[in-house]
Amino acid sequence: MDADDAPPQIDPAAFDRLRGALAASGPAAAADALVAEMRAGDDLSGLFYALLLKTRVELGVSPFPTGPATELPPHTHEPYEEAIRAAAREVGRLALDRGDLPKAWTFFRLINEPDPVKLAIENFEPGPETDVYPVIEIAWQQGLYPKKGFDLILGRHGVCSAITTVSGSDLNQNPDLRDYCVGRLVRALYDQLAERLRGDLAARGTPAPDGATVREMVEAHPELFAEDAYHIDTSHLSSVCQMALYLPPGEENRLARELCEYGSRLSPSLRGGGGDAPFEDGYADFLAYLDTVAGANVDANLARFREKAKRESDLGASYAAQVYVNLLVKLGRTEDALAAASEFLAAEDERNLICPGVSELARRLNDYAALADVARTRSDAVQFLAGLIAGSGLYPPVRP
């Protein structure tokens, strides 16, 4: 194990003391003296190796603690492994007591015991001058406590860096972490926007009532948007509203909808738009999607996204249909999702879809006739016969 930083310089006189201890009292006493010198010198890496040297002397084997385990007699393997664990715990705990989380992680990671460092990260509250990057490295990039790591990124480096972090990470394999990060971004941007709207209204001599929401402020004061005015970085607003499409119903969904309502009131030059269907209308489409997930205007919004799916499908594009199918699945309308997938996605390679395909949805519903029909349109005789056999009742149904 390499030290992360240059070790403290040991007292030059220590070398003479160690030589004297060995000559006067033998290897065991000299090893004890070495441990004491490392403790006194505040050298945690040196202390770790000193503790291992002490164990090797006690076991009567080569004293070099960096030597390979294969050079040790078999009967010493277990006690020496336990000595490594004990030394790592002791030195790791000393590092934690000193607030040196990276050093502590070096030792606790060696023995695959992450919980003490994870707890320390959970309780980590940096001061204004604290260098948080080493903790972010452990918590986020090494995955020990990614939620706290993200909080540190957002708190210290702001919304822009946090957006970049989420955008540059594949979080779809970890939906819980994805939704946490997006939710925190939504709250941070909402709080920033609400504060600036209140400031703007106060400067105009029309202060907002205590507790007024973003929706209430913008509905009551259309003058806030005069002369192409805006209150937060519009690229941040667009990015966070688009990320919010992952959110389930709940408070963050509500806040994201208010952000979309704010965005939809911006001047056309600031609203953006022109993206890929079904979100080519920008904030209006984001809001319709989030409303649907939250249970608001469901039928009208589903009709909106179905129309987009049909239009794009007629043009040979399937992304809008995939979004529509996913939306139906989120609402628990699996039968409708299967019908939509059969209509719009039957010819698509299901491995490339962002939504469940016909085969997956058919299996969830045990509707193997639909699976067989789609397989026939694809000229897939294997899936066709598999669907017929699965639907024959000769075999138990396949559960999702």
C-alpha positions in Angstrom: 0.0 0.0 0.0 1.5 3.3 -1.1 1.2 6.4 1.0 -0.9 9.1 -0.6 1.5 11.8 0.5 5.1 12.0 1.5 5.4 10.5 5.1 6.5 12.7 8.0 10.2 12.8 8.5 11.2 10.5 11.4 13.5 11.8 14.1 17.0 11.0 12.8 17.9 9.8 16.4 15.2 7.2 16.1 17.5 5.0 13.9 20.1 4.8 16.7 17.3 4.1 19.3 16.0 1.2 17.1 19.6 -0.2 16.7 20.1 0.0 20.4 16.7 -1.7 21.2 17.6 -4.6 18.9 21.1 -5.0 20.4 19.8 -4.7 24.0 16.5 -6.6 23.9 16.1 -8.4 20.6 13.8 -8.2 17.6 10.5 -8.2 19.5 11.5 -5.2 21.7 12.9 -3.4 18.6 9.6 -4.0 16.8 7.7 -2.5 19.7 10.1 0.5 19.6 9.4 0.9 15.9 5.7 1.0 16.4 6.2 3.6 19.1 8.4 5.7 16.9 5.8 5.6 14.1 3.0 6.6 16.5 5.1 9.5 17.8 6.1 10.6 14.3 2.4 10.7 13.1 3.3 8.5 10.2 0.2 6.4 9.5 1.5 4.4 6.6 4.7 3.8 8.5 2.6 2.7 11.5 0.7 0.2 9.4 3.9 -1.4 8.1 5.5 -1.3 11.6 2.5 -3.3 13.0 2.9 -5.9 10.2 6.7 -6.1 10.9 5.9 -6.7 14.5 3.5 -9.5 13.6 6.1 -11.1 11.3 8.7 -11.1 14.1 6.2 -12.7 16.4 5.4 -15.4 13.8 9.1 -16.0 13.3 9.1 -15.3 9.6 10.8 -12.8 7.3 10.4 -9.3 8.9 9.9 -7.5 5.6 6.1 -6.6 5.6 6.1 -5.9 1.8 7.1 -9.4 0.9 4.8 -11.8 -0.9 2.4 -13.9 1.2 3.7 -17.0 -0.7 7.0 -16.8 1.2 5.1 -17.4 4.5 4.6 -20.9 5.9 1.0 -22.1 5.5 0.3 -22.1 9.2 1.0 -18.4 9.4 -1.4 -17.3 6.7 -4.5 -16.9 8.8 -2.9 -15.1 11.7 -1.0 -12.8 9.4 -4.2 -12.0 7.4 -5.9 -11.1 10.7 -3.0 -9.0 11.6 -3.3 -7.1 8.4 -7.0 -6.5 9.1 -6.3 -5.4 12.7 -3.6 -3.0 11.6 -5.7 -1.5 8.8 -8.6 -0.9 11.2 -6.3 0.7 13.8 -4.6 3.0 11.3 -7.8 3.7 9.4 -9.5 4.7 12.6 -6.6 7.1 13.5 -7.0 8.7 10.1 -10.7 9.1 10.6 -10.1 10.7 14.1 -7.9 13.2 12.3 -10.4 14.0 9.6 -8.2 12.4 6.9 -10.9 10.5 5.0 -8.8 9.7 1.9 -6.1 8.2 4.1 -8.7 6.3 6.1 -10.3 5.0 2.9 -6.9 3.7 1.7 -6.8 1.3 4.7 -10.4 0.4 5.1 -10.7 -0.3 1.3 -7.7 -2.7 1.6 -9.7 -4.9 3.9 -13.1 -4.3 2.2 -14.7 -2.6 5.2 -16.2 0.6 3.8 -18.8 1.3 6.5 -16.6 3.4 8.8 -15.6 5.8 6.0 -19.1 5.8 4.6 -20.4 6.9 8.0 -17.7 9.6 8.2 -18.7 10.9 4.7 -22.4 11.0 5.7 -21.4 13.2 8.7 -18.9 15.3 6.7 -19.8 19.0 6.9 -17.1 21.0 5.1 -16.2 24.5 6.1 -15.9 27.3 3.5 -12.2 26.7 3.0 -12.3 22.9 3.2 -11.0 21.1 0.1 -13.9 18.8 -0.7 -12.5 17.3 -3.9 -10.8 14.3 -2.2 -14.1 13.4 -0.5 -16.1 13.8 -3.8 -13.5 11.5 -5.4 -14.3 8.8 -2.8 -18.0 9.4 -2.5 -19.0 10.0 -6.1 -16.3 8.8 -8.5 -15.5 5.7 -6.5 -19.1 5.1 -5.6 -18.8 4.8 -1.8 -21.6 7.3 -1.1 -22.7 8.9 -4.4 -25.7 10.8 -3.0 -23.5 12.6 -0.5 -20.9 13.1 -3.2 -23.5 14.7 -5.4 -24.6 17.0 -2.6 -21.0 18.1 -2.2 -20.7 18.9 -5.9 -24.0 20.8 -5.9 -23.3 22.7 -2.7 -19.7 23.6 -3.5 -19.6 23.9 -7.3 -23.2 24.9 -8.1 -25.9 23.9 -10.5 -23.8 24.0 -13.6 -21.2 21.5 -12.4 -24.0 19.3 -11.0 -25.8 19.3 -14.3 -22.5 18.3 -16.0 -22.0 15.6 -13.5 -25.4 14.0 -14.1 -25.2 14.5 -17.9 -21.8 12.8 -18.0 -22.8 9.8 -15.9 -24.8 6.8 -16.9 -27.3 6.8 -14.1 -30.1 4.8 -15.8 -28.6 1.6 -14.3 -29.2 3.2 -10.9 -32.7 4.8 -11.0 -32.7 5.5 -7.3 -29.5 7.6 -7.5 -30.6 9.2 -10.8 -33.9 10.3 -9.3 -32.1 11.6 -6.2 -29.7 13.7 -8.2 -32.4 15.1 -10.5 -34.6 15.8 -7.6 -31.8 17.7 -5.8 -31.2 19.7 -9.0 -34.8 20.6 -9.4 -35.0 21.8 -5.8 -31.8 23.8 -6.1 -32.9 25.5 -9.3 -36.4 26.1 -8.0 -35.0 27.8 -4.8 -32.7 29.9 -6.9 -35.5 31.0 -9.2 -37.9 31.7 -6.4 -35.4 33.8 -4.6 -34.6 35.9 -7.7 -38.3 36.4 -8.5 -38.9 37.7 -5.0 -36.0 40.0 -5.4 -37.2 41.3 -8.7 -40.7 41.9 -7.3 -39.4 43.6 -4.2 -37.3 45.9 -6.4 -40.4 46.8 -8.4 -42.2 47.7 -5.1 -44.6 44.8 -5.4 -43.2 42.2 -2.9 -44.5 38.7 -3.2 -46.5 37.3 -0.3 -44.7 35.1 2.2 -44.6 31.6 0.9 -45.6 32.5 -2.7 -44.7 29.8 -5.2 -43.0 30.3 -8.5 -46.3 29.5 -10.2 -48.2 32.1 -8.1 -45.6 34.8 -8.7 -45.4 34.4 -12.5 -49.2 34.1 -12.9 -49.7 37.3 -10.9 -46.9 39.3 -12.5 -46.6 38.9 -16.3 -44.4 42.0 -16.2 -41.6 39.8 -14.9 -41.1 38.6 -18.5 -41.2 42.0 -20.2 -38.3 43.0 -22.6 -37.0 39.4 -22.8 -36.3 39.3 -19.1 -35.2 36.1 -17.4 -34.0 35.2 -13.9 -31.8 32.1 -14.1 -29.5 30.6 -16.7 -31.9 29.4 -19.4 -29.6 26.5 -20.4 -29.7 25.3 -16.8 -33.5 25.6 -16.8 -33.9 23.6 -20.1 -31.5 20.9 -18.9 -33.1 20.4 -15.5 -36.6 20.4 -16.9 -35.6 17.7 -19.4 -33.9 15.6 -16.7 -37.0 15.9 -14.6 -38.9 13.7 -17.0 -37.5 10.8 -15.1 -39.1 11.9 -11.8 -42.0 9.9 -10.4 -45.1 11.7 -8.9 -44.1 13.7 -5.8 -42.8 17.1 -4.6 -39.9 17.3 -7.0 -42.3 16.6 -9.9 -44.5 19.5 -8.7 -41.5 21.8 -8.5 -40.3 20.7 -12.0 -43.7 21.5 -13.4 -43.5 25.0 -12.0 -40.1 25.4 -13.6 -41.6 24.4 -16.9 -44.4 26.9 -16.4 -41.8 29.6 -15.9 -39.9 28.5 -19.0 -43.1 28.5 -21.1 -43.6 32.2 -20.2 -40.1 33.3 -21.4 -39.9 35.1 -24.7 -39.7 32.8 -27.7 -36.0 33.6 -28.2 -35.3 32.3 -24.7 -37.6 29.3 -24.7 -35.5 27.3 -27.1 -37.6 24.4 -28.5 -37.0 22.8 -31.9 -35.8 19.6 -30.3 -36.6 16.1 -31.2 -40.3 15.0 -31.1 -42.2 14.5 -28.9 -40.5 17.4 -27.1 -40.2 19.8 -30.0 -42.3 22.4 -28.2 -39.9 22.5 -25.3 -41.4 23.5 -22.0 -45.0 22.9 -23.1 -44.2 19.3 -23.9 -42.1 18.8 -20.8 -45.0 20.2 -18.7 -47.5 17.9 -20.4 -45.4 14.9 -19.7 -44.8 15.8 -16.1 -48.5 16.6 -15.6 -49.4 13.2 -17.0 -47.0 11.4 -14.6 -48.5 13.4 -11.8 -52.1 12.4 -12.8 -53.1 15.8 -14.2 -55.0 16.1 -17.6 -54.0 12.5 -18.3 -56.4 11.7 -21.2 -55.7 15.0 -23.0 -51.9 14.7 -22.6 -51.9 11.0 -23.7 -53.8 12.1 -26.8 -51.1 14.7 -27.3 -48.3 12.2 -27.2 -50.2 9.6 -29.2 -50.7 12.1 -32.0 -47.0 12.9 -32.0 -46.1 9.2 -32.0 -48.4 8.6 -35.0 -47.1 11.6 -36.9 -43.5 10.6 -36.4 -44.1 7.0 -37.1 -45.7 7.9 -40.5 -42.4 9.7 -41.1 -40.3 6.7 -40.3 -39.2 7.8 -36.8 -40.0 5.9 -33.7 -38.5 7.9 -30.7 -41.8 9.7 -30.0 -43.6 6.3 -29.9 -41.1 5.0 -27.5 -41.7 7.9 -25.2 -45.4 7.4 -25.5 -45.1 3.7 -24.6 -42.9 4.5 -21.6 -45.5 7.0 -20.5 -48.2 4.4 -20.6 -46.1 2.0 -18.7 -45.4 4.6 -16.0 -49.2 5.0 -15.6 -49.7 1.3 -15.3 -51.6 1.0 -18.5 -49.7 -2.0 -19.8 -52.4 -3.2 -22.2 -52.5 0.2 -23.8 -48.7 0.2 -24.0 -48.8 -3.2 -25.7 -51.3 -1.9 -28.2 -49.2 1.2 -28.9 -46.0 -0.8 -29.2 -47.7 -3.3 -31.6 -48.9 -0.3 -33.7 -45.8 1.8 -33.8 -42.8 -0.4 -32.9 -43.5 -3.8 -34.3 -40.7 -3.6 -36.8 -38.1 -2.1 -34.4 -35.2 -4.1 -33.0 -36.2 -4.3 -29.3 -32.6 -4.3 -28.2 -32.4 -0.6 -29.3 -35.5 0.7 -27.7 -35.7 2.9 -24.6 -39.1 1.4 -23.7 -40.3 -2.2 -23.3 -41.0 -3.7 -26.7 -43.9 -5.9 -27.9 -42.3 -9.1 -26.7 -41.6 -7.8 -23.2 -45.0 -6.3 -22.8 -46.7 -9.4 -24.2 -44.8 -11.5 -21.6 -45.9 -9.1 -18.8 -49.5 -9.6 -19.8 -49.2 -13.3 -20.9 -50.6 -12.1 -24.2 -48.8 -14.5 -26.5 -51.2 -14.1 -29.4 -49.9 -10.5 -29.7 -46.3 -11.7 -29.6 -47.0 -14.3 -32.3 -48.7 -11.7 -34.5 -45.7 -9.4 -34.3 -43.3 -12.2 -34.9 -45.2 -13.1 -38.0 -44.9 -9.5 -39.4 -41.2 -9.7 -38.7 -40.9 -13.1 -40.5 -39.5 -14.4 -37.2 -40.6 -18.1 -37.3 -38.8 -18.9 -34.0 -40.6 -16.2 -32.0 -43.9 -17.0 -33.8 -43.8 -20.6 -32.8 -42.6 -19.8 -29.3 -45.6 -17.4 -28.9 -48.0 -20.1 -30.1 -46.6 -22.7 -27.8 -46.5 -20.3 -24.8 -50.1 -19.4 -25.4 -51.3 -23.0 -25.9 -51.7 -23.6 -22.1 -49.4 -26.5 -22.2 -46.8 -24.7 -20.2 -47.1 -22.5 -17.1 -47.3 -18.7 -17.9 -44.1 -16.8 -17.8 -44.1 -14.3 -15.1 -42.6 -10.8 -15.5 
